[in-house]
């Protein structure tokens, strides 16, 4: 199944499934219609959320201030908004990770 991405004038919105306390920080692919991301941080005091934003910023090559967790701060399932990014750009980055994971 494909990642569900909603593009707006200001950026893109998508679902993510976060797996905290993993052995490494990585994009694992698409699960259902969400991007699966493994992170080393524990889900304590927002540490996994902070690392999620920093990790996505480094992967996408954008400032962390452009990434916002809209929903799911205390849950594994999140909605993430990325300002000033197009659907095509996000899809190209994700597809490059999917190819390297194989």
N, C-alpha and C positions, 0 to 999 in steps of 0.2 A: 504494500500500500504506500501511497505517496504522502509526503509531509504536507499537512494542511497549512498553507500560508495565506494570510489576508494582507494584501497590499493597500496602503492608504497614501494620501498625499505626503504624509510625514514619515513614513517608514513601513515596516512589516511587523505583523503579529503572528506568532506561532505557538504551538504547544510543545512542551518539553517534559521528559521524564528524567528525573535526576536520581542517580544511584550514588549516595554518599559512602564514605569509608571504603573506596575502591583502591586498588593497587596503583592506579595512575589516573591522570586526567585525560579523557579521550571522548571523542564522538564515536558512538558505537553503531550508528545507523538510525533507521526509522523503525519504530515499534507502533503498530496501529497507524495513527496519523500524527504521531509526535516524534520529535527528535530525542533519541536516548543519549544521555551524557553521563559518563562515569566521572566522579570527582573524589579526590583523596580526603577532603575535609569532612568532619563529622557533622551531623545535622544538629549542632548545638550552638545556641546564641547567634544564629544567622551565619555561621561560618561557611556552610555549604552554599548559601545564597550569594555571599560575597565572592567566593571562589568561582561560582558559576558565571557571574558577571565578568570577572577578570579573565577567566578562561575564554569565554566567548569573544571578548574584546581582542585578546591576543590572536585568536584563530581568524577573526574577521579583519584584523588590522585597523580597528577603529578605537576611539577613546571609550573607556568604560562608562563614561557619563552618557553615552548614547544608548546604553542598554538598560532596560527597566523591567523588573519582574512585576507584572500587573496583578497576577493572581497566584495564590498557592505558596505564600511565604513560609508557611509551616508544614507544607506537604511535598511529596515527591513530584506530583503532577503540577506543572506550572504553566502560566501563559506569559510569554516574554515578548516585549515590544522593543524593536531596534529602530532608533531614529536615523533618518538620512541614509537608509540602505534600501535597495530595490529587491524585489522578489528574485530577479535573475541573478543578482550578485550572491544572495544567500544560497540559492540552489546550486550555483557553480562551486562555492566553497564546500558545501555539504557533499556534493557528488565527488569532489576530489578526495575528501576524507573516506567516503564509501569505497572508492577504488583502492586507496592505500590500505584499507582494513582487510581487503580480500587476499 
